[in-house]
């Protein structure tokens, strides 16, 4: 779905990156555990902190978070109707993606990056 939207905007597809996926999944689980949707982790961590923890060396990165959406289609629709989230999805500088989902509460994270 991400790459379909990127294609419409003339961006190259992103590829899945295991380190970005681990950071996204860990953050989704943290949000679910604490019932708090935020770009800041329960330990005060930022996206950059979490990417460093998993060893992702970046030149640029972005993060989308959401909660409560029951399907990938519905969360993508929500993100595409939010200017900031849409900008991350359609940022042609990003080359890789990782996605996390945790419950209860369906906490979603997308981490985008370009390696250093």
Biopython code that builds the backbone (N, CA, C, O; Angstrom):
import numpy as np
from Bio.PDB.StructureBuilder import StructureBuilder

atoms = [
    (1, "UNK", "N", (0.826, -1.198, 0.000)),
    (1, "UNK", "CA", (0.000, 0.000, 0.000)),
    (1, "UNK", "C", (0.868, 1.258, 0.000)),
    (1, "UNK", "O", (0.580, 2.224, -0.708)),
    (2, "UNK", "N", (1.932, 1.233, 0.803)),
    (2, "UNK", "CA", (2.847, 2.376, 0.831)),
    (2, "UNK", "C", (3.433, 2.601, -0.557)),
    (2, "UNK", "O", (3.443, 3.725, -1.059)),
    (3, "UNK", "N", (3.916, 1.536, -1.169)),
    (3, "UNK", "CA", (4.546, 1.689, -2.479)),
    (3, "UNK", "C", (3.553, 2.065, -3.568)),
    (3, "UNK", "O", (3.926, 2.736, -4.531)),
    (4, "UNK", "N", (2.309, 1.653, -3.439)),
    (4, "UNK", "CA", (1.295, 2.075, -4.413)),
    (4, "UNK", "C", (1.098, 3.587, -4.348)),
    (4, "UNK", "O", (0.993, 4.249, -5.380)),
    (5, "UNK", "N", (1.049, 4.130, -3.129)),
    (5, "UNK", "CA", (0.903, 5.579, -2.971)),
    (5, "UNK", "C", (2.153, 6.304, -3.462)),
    (5, "UNK", "O", (2.059, 7.354, -4.099)),
    (6, "UNK", "N", (3.304, 5.749, -3.169)),
    (6, "UNK", "CA", (4.560, 6.368, -3.616)),
    (6, "UNK", "C", (4.655, 6.367, -5.144)),
    (6, "UNK", "O", (5.119, 7.338, -5.742)),
    (7, "UNK", "N", (4.218, 5.285, -5.764)),
    (7, "UNK", "CA", (4.240, 5.194, -7.219)),
    (7, "UNK", "C", (3.389, 6.292, -7.854)),
    (7, "UNK", "O", (3.793, 6.912, -8.838)),
    (8, "UNK", "N", (2.207, 6.525, -7.281)),
    (8, "UNK", "CA", (1.319, 7.586, -7.797)),
    (8, "UNK", "C", (1.991, 8.955, -7.727)),
    (8, "UNK", "O", (1.720, 9.827, -8.553)),
    (9, "UNK", "N", (2.870, 9.140, -6.736)),
    (9, "UNK", "CA", (3.544, 10.424, -6.533)),
    (9, "UNK", "C", (4.880, 10.502, -7.272)),
    (9, "UNK", "O", (5.566, 11.523, -7.216)),
    (10, "UNK", "N", (5.248, 9.423, -7.964)),
    (10, "UNK", "CA", (6.495, 9.421, -8.709)),
    (10, "UNK", "C", (7.722, 9.079, -7.886)),
    (10, "UNK", "O", (8.847, 9.331, -8.318)),
    (11, "UNK", "N", (7.520, 8.502, -6.694)),
    (11, "UNK", "CA", (8.640, 8.099, -5.840)),
    (11, "UNK", "C", (8.994, 6.640, -6.096)),
    (11, "UNK", "O", (8.140, 5.836, -6.469)),
    (12, "UNK", "N", (10.257, 6.316, -5.891)),
    (12, "UNK", "CA", (10.668, 4.921, -5.997)),
    (12, "UNK", "C", (10.106, 4.148, -4.802)),
    (12, "UNK", "O", (9.816, 4.737, -3.761)),
    (13, "UNK", "N", (9.951, 2.834, -4.951)),
    (13, "UNK", "CA", (9.417, 2.041, -3.843)),
    (13, "UNK", "C", (10.409, 1.969, -2.682)),
    (13, "UNK", "O", (11.621, 2.064, -2.872)),
    (14, "UNK", "N", (9.868, 1.801, -1.483)),
    (14, "UNK", "CA", (10.705, 1.524, -0.325)),
    (14, "UNK", "C", (10.776, 0.009, -0.162)),
    (14, "UNK", "O", (9.856, -0.715, -0.545)),
    (15, "UNK", "N", (11.879, -0.453, 0.409)),
    (15, "UNK", "CA", (12.046, -1.868, 0.695)),
    (15, "UNK", "C", (12.016, -2.067, 2.205)),
    (15, "UNK", "O", (12.386, -1.172, 2.966)),
    (16, "UNK", "N", (11.576, -3.240, 2.628)),
    (16, "UNK", "CA", (11.506, -3.543, 4.058)),
    (16, "UNK", "C", (12.923, -3.679, 4.606)),
    (16, "UNK", "O", (13.789, -4.295, 3.985)),
    (17, "UNK", "N", (13.140, -3.088, 5.783)),
    (17, "UNK", "CA", (14.424, -3.187, 6.473)),
    (17, "UNK", "C", (14.176, -3.783, 7.853)),
    (17, "UNK", "O", (13.335, -3.287, 8.603)),
    (18, "UNK", "N", (14.905, -4.845, 8.189)),
    (18, "UNK", "CA", (14.670, -5.558, 9.445)),
    (18, "UNK", "C", (14.913, -4.677, 10.668)),
    (18, "UNK", "O", (14.200, -4.807, 11.663)),
    (19, "UNK", "N", (15.892, -3.794, 10.618)),
    (19, "UNK", "CA", (16.169, -2.928, 11.768)),
    (19, "UNK", "C", (15.052, -1.900, 11.951)),
    (19, "UNK", "O", (14.638, -1.622, 13.077)),
    (20, "UNK", "N", (14.569, -1.337, 10.844)),
    (20, "UNK", "CA", (13.441, -0.408, 10.946)),
    (20, "UNK", "C", (12.198, -1.123, 11.456)),
    (20, "UNK", "O", (11.431, -0.560, 12.237)),
    (21, "UNK", "N", (11.996, -2.365, 11.015)),
    (21, "UNK", "CA", (10.849, -3.143, 11.475)),
    (21, "UNK", "C", (10.951, -3.423, 12.973)),
    (21, "UNK", "O", (9.957, -3.315, 13.691)),
    (22, "UNK", "N", (12.131, -3.779, 13.448)),
    (22, "UNK", "CA", (12.301, -4.036, 14.887)),
    (22, "UNK", "C", (12.023, -2.777, 15.691)),
    (22, "UNK", "O", (11.332, -2.839, 16.707)),
    (23, "UNK", "N", (12.542, -1.647, 15.261)),
    (23, "UNK", "CA", (12.295, -0.396, 15.979)),
    (23, "UNK", "C", (10.803, -0.053, 15.965)),
    (23, "UNK", "O", (10.259, 0.389, 16.977)),
    (24, "UNK", "N", (10.143, -0.256, 14.827)),
    (24, "UNK", "CA", (8.708, 0.036, 14.715)),
    (24, "UNK", "C", (7.898, -0.898, 15.607)),
    (24, "UNK", "O", (6.991, -0.452, 16.310)),
    (25, "UNK", "N", (8.218, -2.189, 15.583)),
    (25, "UNK", "CA", (7.480, -3.157, 16.395)),
    (25, "UNK", "C", (7.691, -2.885, 17.885)),
    (25, "UNK", "O", (6.743, -2.927, 18.670)),
    (26, "UNK", "N", (8.926, -2.610, 18.266)),
    (26, "UNK", "CA", (9.206, -2.312, 19.673)),
    (26, "UNK", "C", (8.447, -1.071, 20.133)),
    (26, "UNK", "O", (7.917, -1.041, 21.243)),
    (27, "UNK", "N", (8.393, -0.044, 19.276)),
    (27, "UNK", "CA", (7.680, 1.176, 19.671)),
    (27, "UNK", "C", (6.176, 0.925, 19.735)),
    (27, "UNK", "O", (5.509, 1.412, 20.647)),
    (28, "UNK", "N", (5.634, 0.171, 18.778)),
    (28, "UNK", "CA", (4.207, -0.168, 18.825)),
    (28, "UNK", "C", (3.881, -0.922, 20.107)),
    (28, "UNK", "O", (2.870, -0.646, 20.751)),
    (29, "UNK", "N", (4.736, -1.876, 20.480)),
    (29, "UNK", "CA", (4.494, -2.635, 21.703)),
    (29, "UNK", "C", (4.576, -1.743, 22.930)),
    (29, "UNK", "O", (3.772, -1.881, 23.852)),
    (30, "UNK", "N", (5.531, -0.840, 22.952)),
    (30, "UNK", "CA", (5.665, 0.101, 24.065)),
    (30, "UNK", "C", (4.407, 0.968, 24.191)),
    (30, "UNK", "O", (3.898, 1.178, 25.292)),
    (31, "UNK", "N", (3.910, 1.471, 23.048)),
    (31, "UNK", "CA", (2.685, 2.281, 23.092)),
    (31, "UNK", "C", (1.514, 1.457, 23.597)),
    (31, "UNK", "O", (0.728, 1.937, 24.414)),
    (32, "UNK", "N", (1.383, 0.213, 23.118)),
    (32, "UNK", "CA", (0.278, -0.654, 23.561)),
    (32, "UNK", "C", (0.398, -0.960, 25.049)),
    (32, "UNK", "O", (-0.596, -0.925, 25.774)),
    (33, "UNK", "N", (1.603, -1.258, 25.503)),
    (33, "UNK", "CA", (1.812, -1.586, 26.917)),
    (33, "UNK", "C", (1.427, -0.431, 27.832)),
    (33, "UNK", "O", (0.939, -0.641, 28.943)),
    (34, "UNK", "N", (1.652, 0.797, 27.352)),
    (34, "UNK", "CA", (1.390, 1.981, 28.175)),
    (34, "UNK", "C", (0.121, 2.726, 27.763)),
    (34, "UNK", "O", (-0.207, 3.769, 28.329)),
    (35, "UNK", "N", (-0.596, 2.176, 26.763)),
    (35, "UNK", "CA", (-1.843, 2.791, 26.269)),
    (35, "UNK", "C", (-1.648, 4.273, 25.991)),
    (35, "UNK", "O", (-2.430, 5.117, 26.429)),
    (36, "UNK", "N", (-0.566, 4.572, 25.237)),
    (36, "UNK", "CA", (-0.210, 5.950, 24.954)),
    (36, "UNK", "C", (0.377, 6.048, 23.550)),
    (36, "UNK", "O", (1.483, 5.570, 23.294)),
    (37, "UNK", "N", (-0.376, 6.673, 22.642)),
    (37, "UNK", "CA", (0.124, 6.886, 21.295)),
    (37, "UNK", "C", (0.962, 8.158, 21.285)),
    (37, "UNK", "O", (0.458, 9.244, 21.571)),
    (38, "UNK", "N", (2.230, 8.021, 20.957)),
    (38, "UNK", "CA", (3.138, 9.155, 20.985)),
    (38, "UNK", "C", (4.386, 8.840, 20.183)),
    (38, "UNK", "O", (4.744, 7.676, 20.006)),
    (39, "UNK", "N", (5.047, 9.882, 19.699)),
    (39, "UNK", "CA", (6.354, 9.704, 19.069)),
    (39, "UNK", "C", (7.450, 9.583, 20.123)),
    (39, "UNK", "O", (8.593, 9.263, 19.795)),
    (40, "UNK", "N", (7.113, 9.834, 21.371)),
    (40, "UNK", "CA", (8.062, 9.703, 22.477)),
    (40, "UNK", "C", (7.794, 8.392, 23.202)),
    (40, "UNK", "O", (6.663, 8.120, 23.606)),
    (41, "UNK", "N", (8.824, 7.585, 23.366)),
    (41, "UNK", "CA", (8.682, 6.309, 24.054)),
    (41, "UNK", "C", (8.458, 6.503, 25.543)),
    (41, "UNK", "O", (8.693, 7.589, 26.075)),
    (42, "UNK", "N", (8.004, 5.457, 26.217)),
    (42, "UNK", "CA", (7.730, 5.543, 27.651)),
    (42, "UNK", "C", (8.995, 5.852, 28.448)),
    (42, "UNK", "O", (8.915, 6.324, 29.582)),
    (43, "UNK", "N", (10.159, 5.589, 27.860)),
    (43, "UNK", "CA", (11.437, 5.894, 28.510)),
    (43, "UNK", "C", (11.991, 7.252, 28.083)),
    (43, "UNK", "O", (13.129, 7.593, 28.403)),
    (44, "UNK", "N", (11.176, 8.028, 27.357)),
    (44, "UNK", "CA", (11.608, 9.347, 26.892)),
    (44, "UNK", "C", (12.341, 9.318, 25.561)),
    (44, "UNK", "O", (12.816, 10.352, 25.092)),
    (45, "UNK", "N", (12.436, 8.146, 24.951)),
    (45, "UNK", "CA", (13.188, 8.005, 23.707)),
    (45, "UNK", "C", (12.494, 8.676, 22.529)),
    (45, "UNK", "O", (11.266, 8.736, 22.454)),
    (46, "UNK", "N", (13.312, 9.174, 21.617)),
    (46, "UNK", "CA", (12.838, 9.721, 20.345)),
    (46, "UNK", "C", (12.978, 8.640, 19.272)),
    (46, "UNK", "O", (13.572, 7.588, 19.512)),
    (47, "UNK", "N", (12.432, 8.906, 18.102)),
    (47, "UNK", "CA", (12.594, 7.984, 16.982)),
    (47, "UNK", "C", (14.076, 7.744, 16.726)),
    (47, "UNK", "O", (14.487, 6.599, 16.535)),
    (48, "UNK", "N", (14.871, 8.783, 16.718)),
    (48, "UNK", "CA", (16.315, 8.637, 16.461)),
    (48, "UNK", "C", (16.976, 7.749, 17.504)),
    (48, "UNK", "O", (17.835, 6.932, 17.172)),
    (49, "UNK", "N", (16.577, 7.907, 18.768)),
    (49, "UNK", "CA", (17.110, 7.040, 19.833)),
    (49, "UNK", "C", (16.776, 5.581, 19.547)),
    (49, "UNK", "O", (17.632, 4.705, 19.675)),
    (50, "UNK", "N", (15.527, 5.325, 19.160)),
    (50, "UNK", "CA", (15.093, 3.947, 18.930)),
    (50, "UNK", "C", (15.784, 3.338, 17.711)),
    (50, "UNK", "O", (16.099, 2.148, 17.705)),
    (51, "UNK", "N", (16.020, 4.147, 16.685)),
    (51, "UNK", "CA", (16.722, 3.633, 15.506)),
    (51, "UNK", "C", (18.181, 3.342, 15.842)),
    (51, "UNK", "O", (18.745, 2.361, 15.360)),
    (52, "UNK", "N", (18.791, 4.186, 16.664)),
    (52, "UNK", "CA", (20.175, 3.940, 17.091)),
    (52, "UNK", "C", (20.265, 2.649, 17.907)),
    (52, "UNK", "O", (21.227, 1.893, 17.776)),
    (53, "UNK", "N", (19.261, 2.402, 18.747)),
    (53, "UNK", "CA", (19.242, 1.187, 19.576)),
    (53, "UNK", "C", (19.307, -0.089, 18.753)),
    (53, "UNK", "O", (19.938, -1.066, 19.155)),
    (54, "UNK", "N", (18.655, -0.075, 17.605)),
    (54, "UNK", "CA", (18.639, -1.280, 16.765)),
    (54, "UNK", "C", (19.779, -1.282, 15.747)),
    (54, "UNK", "O", (19.892, -2.200, 14.935)),
    (55, "UNK", "N", (20.620, -0.250, 15.796)),
    (55, "UNK", "CA", (21.783, -0.200, 14.923)),
    (55, "UNK", "C", (21.520, 0.329, 13.537)),
    (55, "UNK", "O", (22.297, 0.066, 12.619)),
    (56, "UNK", "N", (20.432, 1.076, 13.360)),
    (56, "UNK", "CA", (20.141, 1.644, 12.039)),
    (56, "UNK", "C", (20.884, 2.960, 11.898)),
    (56, "UNK", "O", (20.596, 3.926, 12.605)),
    (57, "UNK", "N", (21.838, 2.992, 10.983)),
    (57, "UNK", "CA", (22.591, 4.222, 10.699)),
    (57, "UNK", "C", (21.887, 4.946, 9.571)),
    (57, "UNK", "O", (21.755, 4.421, 8.466)),
    (58, "UNK", "N", (21.435, 6.160, 9.859)),
    (58, "UNK", "CA", (20.570, 6.858, 8.916)),
    (58, "UNK", "C", (21.189, 8.143, 8.404)),
    (58, "UNK", "O", (22.024, 8.774, 9.052)),
    (59, "UNK", "N", (20.741, 8.499, 7.214)),
    (59, "UNK", "CA", (21.013, 9.844, 6.720)),
    (59, "UNK", "C", (19.751, 10.687, 6.887)),
    (59, "UNK", "O", (19.835, 11.902, 7.067)),
    (60, "UNK", "N", (18.590, 10.053, 6.828)),
    (60, "UNK", "CA", (17.318, 10.719, 7.079)),
    (60, "UNK", "C", (16.295, 9.672, 7.502)),
    (60, "UNK", "O", (16.385, 8.505, 7.122)),
    (61, "UNK", "N", (15.318, 10.112, 8.297)),
    (61, "UNK", "CA", (14.298, 9.165, 8.768)),
    (61, "UNK", "C", (13.028, 9.916, 9.130)),
    (61, "UNK", "O", (13.043, 11.130, 9.336)),
    (62, "UNK", "N", (11.929, 9.178, 9.203)),
    (62, "UNK", "CA", (10.634, 9.725, 9.613)),
    (62, "UNK", "C", (9.802, 8.627, 10.246)),
    (62, "UNK", "O", (10.066, 7.439, 10.060)),
    (63, "UNK", "N", (8.793, 9.042, 10.996)),
    (63, "UNK", "CA", (7.972, 8.079, 11.723)),
    (63, "UNK", "C", (6.513, 8.484, 11.677)),
    (63, "UNK", "O", (6.177, 9.655, 11.852)),
    (64, "UNK", "N", (5.650, 7.510, 11.442)),
    (64, "UNK", "CA", (4.208, 7.675, 11.570)),
    (64, "UNK", "C", (3.720, 6.753, 12.675)),
    (64, "UNK", "O", (4.147, 5.602, 12.754)),
    (65, "UNK", "N", (2.828, 7.246, 13.530)),
    (65, "UNK", "CA", (2.193, 6.409, 14.544)),
    (65, "UNK", "C", (0.682, 6.610, 14.462)),
    (65, "UNK", "O", (0.203, 7.648, 14.004)),
    (66, "UNK", "N", (-0.049, 5.610, 14.909)),
    (66, "UNK", "CA", (-1.507, 5.663, 14.938)),
    (66, "UNK", "C", (-2.004, 4.628, 15.928)),
    (66, "UNK", "O", (-1.270, 3.717, 16.314)),
    (67, "UNK", "N", (-3.250, 4.774, 16.334)),
    (67, "UNK", "CA", (-3.866, 3.796, 17.226)),
    (67, "UNK", "C", (-5.338, 3.655, 16.893)),
    (67, "UNK", "O", (-5.995, 4.602, 16.460)),
    (68, "UNK", "N", (-5.844, 2.435, 17.109)),
    (68, "UNK", "CA", (-7.271, 2.190, 16.982)),
    (68, "UNK", "C", (-7.732, 1.696, 15.630)),
    (68, "UNK", "O", (-8.859, 1.215, 15.517)),
    (69, "UNK", "N", (-6.920, 1.792, 14.612)),
    (69, "UNK", "CA", (-7.323, 1.341, 13.279)),
    (69, "UNK", "C", (-7.245, -0.179, 13.225)),
    (69, "UNK", "O", (-6.247, -0.768, 13.640)),
    (70, "UNK", "N", (-8.299, -0.815, 12.713)),
    (70, "UNK", "CA", (-8.386, -2.263, 12.738)),
    (70, "UNK", "C", (-7.753, -2.992, 11.577)),
    (70, "UNK", "O", (-7.536, -4.201, 11.650)),
    (71, "UNK", "N", (-7.450, -2.272, 10.494)),
    (71, "UNK", "CA", (-6.883, -2.923, 9.313)),
    (71, "UNK", "C", (-5.769, -2.057, 8.730)),
    (71, "UNK", "O", (-5.729, -0.849, 8.963)),
    (72, "UNK", "N", (-4.869, -2.678, 7.972)),
    (72, "UNK", "CA", (-3.846, -1.883, 7.284)),
    (72, "UNK", "C", (-4.465, -0.839, 6.352)),
    (72, "UNK", "O", (-3.964, 0.280, 6.242)),
    (73, "UNK", "N", (-5.545, -1.212, 5.692)),
    (73, "UNK", "CA", (-6.194, -0.277, 4.770)),
    (73, "UNK", "C", (-6.712, 0.953, 5.510)),
    (73, "UNK", "O", (-6.573, 2.076, 5.025)),
    (74, "UNK", "N", (-7.308, 0.744, 6.678)),
    (74, "UNK", "CA", (-7.879, 1.883, 7.407)),
    (74, "UNK", "C", (-6.793, 2.792, 7.971)),
    (74, "UNK", "O", (-6.957, 4.012, 7.968)),
    (75, "UNK", "N", (-5.690, 2.229, 8.456)),
    (75, "UNK", "CA", (-4.633, 3.091, 8.979)),
    (75, "UNK", "C", (-3.956, 3.848, 7.838)),
    (75, "UNK", "O", (-3.596, 5.013, 8.003)),
    (76, "UNK", "N", (-3.779, 3.207, 6.696)),
    (76, "UNK", "CA", (-3.193, 3.917, 5.547)),
    (76, "UNK", "C", (-4.099, 5.051, 5.100)),
    (76, "UNK", "O", (-3.619, 6.130, 4.753)),
    (77, "UNK", "N", (-5.405, 4.817, 5.106)),
    (77, "UNK", "CA", (-6.348, 5.876, 4.742)),
    (77, "UNK", "C", (-6.224, 7.044, 5.724)),
    (77, "UNK", "O", (-6.222, 8.205, 5.316)),
    (78, "UNK", "N", (-6.121, 6.734, 7.003)),
    (78, "UNK", "CA", (-5.953, 7.778, 8.005)),
    (78, "UNK", "C", (-4.674, 8.559, 7.795)),
    (78, "UNK", "O", (-4.684, 9.789, 7.841)),
    (79, "UNK", "N", (-3.574, 7.861, 7.564)),
    (79, "UNK", "CA", (-2.298, 8.541, 7.342)),
    (79, "UNK", "C", (-2.318, 9.371, 6.068)),
    (79, "UNK", "O", (-1.777, 10.476, 6.043)),
    (80, "UNK", "N", (-2.934, 8.854, 5.008)),
    (80, "UNK", "CA", (-2.960, 9.601, 3.741)),
    (80, "UNK", "C", (-3.868, 10.823, 3.821)),
    (80, "UNK", "O", (-3.771, 11.719, 2.982)),
    (81, "UNK", "N", (-4.742, 10.872, 4.810)),
    (81, "UNK", "CA", (-5.602, 12.046, 5.010)),
    (81, "UNK", "C", (-5.055, 12.981, 6.082)),
    (81, "UNK", "O", (-5.756, 13.890, 6.526)),
    (82, "UNK", "N", (-3.831, 12.771, 6.495)),
    (82, "UNK", "CA", (-3.143, 13.625, 7.467)),
    (82, "UNK", "C", (-1.899, 14.187, 6.780)),
    (82, "UNK", "O", (-1.014, 13.420, 6.400)),
    (83, "UNK", "N", (-1.814, 15.502, 6.614)),
    (83, "UNK", "CA", (-0.706, 16.070, 5.838)),
    (83, "UNK", "C", (0.694, 15.635, 6.285)),
    (83, "UNK", "O", (1.531, 15.319, 5.439)),
    (84, "UNK", "N", (0.962, 15.612, 7.574)),
    (84, "UNK", "CA", (2.290, 15.232, 8.047)),
    (84, "UNK", "C", (2.623, 13.778, 7.788)),
    (84, "UNK", "O", (3.733, 13.448, 7.370)),
    (85, "UNK", "N", (1.647, 12.905, 8.040)),
    (85, "UNK", "CA", (1.862, 11.479, 7.803)),
    (85, "UNK", "C", (2.008, 11.193, 6.306)),
    (85, "UNK", "O", (2.865, 10.413, 5.891)),
    (86, "UNK", "N", (1.160, 11.836, 5.511)),
    (86, "UNK", "CA", (1.225, 11.667, 4.059)),
    (86, "UNK", "C", (2.588, 12.115, 3.532)),
    (86, "UNK", "O", (3.152, 11.487, 2.636)),
    (87, "UNK", "N", (3.112, 13.206, 4.095)),
    (87, "UNK", "CA", (4.421, 13.706, 3.661)),
    (87, "UNK", "C", (5.511, 12.669, 3.904)),
    (87, "UNK", "O", (6.418, 12.527, 3.083)),
    (88, "UNK", "N", (5.437, 11.940, 5.017)),
    (88, "UNK", "CA", (6.419, 10.884, 5.258)),
    (88, "UNK", "C", (6.276, 9.763, 4.228)),
    (88, "UNK", "O", (7.271, 9.307, 3.663)),
    (89, "UNK", "N", (5.059, 9.324, 3.986)),
    (89, "UNK", "CA", (4.821, 8.233, 3.039)),
    (89, "UNK", "C", (5.313, 8.609, 1.646)),
    (89, "UNK", "O", (5.854, 7.770, 0.926)),
    (90, "UNK", "N", (5.123, 9.867, 1.271)),
    (90, "UNK", "CA", (5.468, 10.319, -0.081)),
    (90, "UNK", "C", (6.812, 11.026, -0.158)),
    (90, "UNK", "O", (7.095, 11.700, -1.148)),
    (91, "UNK", "N", (7.643, 10.888, 0.865)),
    (91, "UNK", "CA", (8.973, 11.495, 0.847)),
    (91, "UNK", "C", (9.886, 10.629, -0.012)),
    (91, "UNK", "O", (10.279, 9.536, 0.394)),
    (92, "UNK", "N", (10.218, 11.122, -1.197)),
    (92, "UNK", "CA", (11.010, 10.332, -2.140)),
    (92, "UNK", "C", (12.432, 10.075, -1.656)),
    (92, "UNK", "O", (13.124, 9.224, -2.216)),
    (93, "UNK", "N", (12.883, 10.791, -0.626)),
    (93, "UNK", "CA", (14.229, 10.562, -0.074)),
    (93, "UNK", "C", (14.292, 9.263, 0.718)),
    (93, "UNK", "O", (15.372, 8.692, 0.867)),
    (94, "UNK", "N", (13.171, 8.789, 1.224)),
    (94, "UNK", "CA", (13.171, 7.548, 1.998)),
    (94, "UNK", "C", (13.305, 6.350, 1.066)),
    (94, "UNK", "O", (12.656, 6.281, 0.022)),
    (95, "UNK", "N", (14.152, 5.413, 1.459)),
    (95, "UNK", "CA", (14.429, 4.218, 0.643)),
    (95, "UNK", "C", (13.985, 2.927, 1.309)),
    (95, "UNK", "O", (13.833, 1.904, 0.642)),
    (96, "UNK", "N", (13.774, 2.966, 2.645)),
    (96, "UNK", "CA", (13.447, 1.752, 3.388)),
    (96, "UNK", "C", (12.310, 2.027, 4.361)),
    (96, "UNK", "O", (12.050, 3.173, 4.725)),
    (97, "UNK", "N", (11.633, 0.949, 4.779)),
    (97, "UNK", "CA", (10.503, 1.068, 5.697)),
    (97, "UNK", "C", (10.487, -0.121, 6.650)),
    (97, "UNK", "O", (10.950, -1.213, 6.321)),
    (98, "UNK", "N", (9.951, 0.117, 7.821)),
    (98, "UNK", "CA", (9.651, -0.934, 8.775)),
    (98, "UNK", "C", (8.313, -0.614, 9.411)),
    (98, "UNK", "O", (8.028, 0.550, 9.693)),
    (99, "UNK", "N", (7.489, -1.621, 9.642)),
    (99, "UNK", "CA", (6.139, -1.406, 10.158)),
    (99, "UNK", "C", (5.912, -2.299, 11.371)),
    (99, "UNK", "O", (6.278, -3.474, 11.370)),
    (100, "UNK", "N", (5.303, -1.724, 12.403)),
    (100, "UNK", "CA", (4.968, -2.473, 13.599)),
    (100, "UNK", "C", (3.504, -2.325, 13.951)),
    (100, "UNK", "O", (2.888, -1.300, 13.658)),
    (101, "UNK", "N", (2.945, -3.349, 14.579)),
    (101, "UNK", "CA", (1.557, -3.355, 15.049)),
    (101, "UNK", "C", (1.511, -4.156, 16.345)),
    (101, "UNK", "O", (2.012, -5.279, 16.412)),
    (102, "UNK", "N", (0.905, -3.567, 17.370)),
    (102, "UNK", "CA", (0.783, -4.264, 18.652)),
    (102, "UNK", "C", (-0.559, -3.952, 19.290)),
    (102, "UNK", "O", (-1.167, -2.916, 19.021)),
    (103, "UNK", "N", (-1.004, -4.853, 20.129)),
    (103, "UNK", "CA", (-2.252, -4.675, 20.835)),
    (103, "UNK", "C", (-2.084, -5.001, 22.296)),
    (103, "UNK", "O", (-1.012, -5.420, 22.732)),
    (104, "UNK", "N", (-3.137, -4.809, 23.045)),
    (104, "UNK", "CA", (-4.462, -4.380, 22.573)),
    (104, "UNK", "C", (-4.467, -2.901, 22.183)),
    (104, "UNK", "O", (-3.659, -2.102, 22.658)),
    (105, "UNK", "N", (-5.394, -2.577, 21.317)),
    (105, "UNK", "CA", (-5.591, -1.197, 20.913)),
    (105, "UNK", "C", (-5.085, -0.859, 19.525)),
    (105, "UNK", "O", (-5.233, 0.273, 19.065)),
    (106, "UNK", "N", (-4.486, -1.836, 18.856)),
    (106, "UNK", "CA", (-3.981, -1.625, 17.492)),
    (106, "UNK", "C", (-3.109, -0.374, 17.389)),
    (106, "UNK", "O", (-3.512, 0.631, 16.804)),
    (107, "UNK", "N", (-1.918, -0.450, 17.963)),
    (107, "UNK", "CA", (-0.936, 0.632, 17.890)),
    (107, "UNK", "C", (0.007, 0.359, 16.728)),
    (107, "UNK", "O", (0.687, -0.666, 16.687)),
    (108, "UNK", "N", (0.036, 1.292, 15.789)),
    (108, "UNK", "CA", (0.782, 1.153, 14.547)),
    (108, "UNK", "C", (1.972, 2.105, 14.539)),
    (108, "UNK", "O", (1.887, 3.226, 15.040)),
    (109, "UNK", "N", (3.088, 1.643, 13.963)),
    (109, "UNK", "CA", (4.245, 2.499, 13.724)),
    (109, "UNK", "C", (4.793, 2.189, 12.339)),
    (109, "UNK", "O", (4.947, 1.028, 11.958)),
    (110, "UNK", "N", (5.082, 3.245, 11.598)),
    (110, "UNK", "CA", (5.844, 3.131, 10.345)),
    (110, "UNK", "C", (7.131, 3.908, 10.581)),
    (110, "UNK", "O", (7.091, 5.075, 10.969)),
    (111, "UNK", "N", (8.266, 3.271, 10.351)),
    (111, "UNK", "CA", (9.555, 3.953, 10.360)),
    (111, "UNK", "C", (10.092, 3.958, 8.933)),
    (111, "UNK", "O", (10.194, 2.919, 8.282)),
    (112, "UNK", "N", (10.426, 5.137, 8.477)),
    (112, "UNK", "CA", (11.019, 5.312, 7.147)),
    (112, "UNK", "C", (12.463, 5.749, 7.333)),
    (112, "UNK", "O", (12.792, 6.437, 8.300)),
    (113, "UNK", "N", (13.323, 5.349, 6.405)),
    (113, "UNK", "CA", (14.702, 5.799, 6.498)),
    (113, "UNK", "C", (15.451, 5.670, 5.193)),
    (113, "UNK", "O", (15.034, 4.998, 4.251)),
    (114, "UNK", "N", (16.580, 6.350, 5.191)),
    (114, "UNK", "CA", (17.590, 6.183, 4.165)),
    (114, "UNK", "C", (18.885, 5.934, 4.896)),
    (114, "UNK", "O", (19.270, 6.724, 5.758)),
    (115, "UNK", "N", (19.570, 4.845, 4.569)),
    (115, "UNK", "CA", (20.772, 4.507, 5.318)),
    (115, "UNK", "C", (21.908, 5.489, 5.053)),
    (115, "UNK", "O", (21.985, 6.114, 3.995)),
    (116, "UNK", "N", (22.784, 5.605, 6.045)),
    (116, "UNK", "CA", (23.955, 6.486, 5.925)),
    (116, "UNK", "C", (24.987, 5.819, 5.035)),
    (116, "UNK", "O", (26.054, 6.384, 4.796)),
]
sb = StructureBuilder()
sb.init_structure("model")
sb.init_model(0)
sb.init_chain("A")
sb.init_seg("    ")
for serial, (resi, resn, name, xyz) in enumerate(atoms, 1):
    if name == "N":
        sb.init_residue(resn, " ", resi, " ")
    sb.init_atom(name, np.array(xyz, "f"), 0.0, 1.0, " ", f" {name:<3s}", serial, name[0])
structure = sb.get_structure()
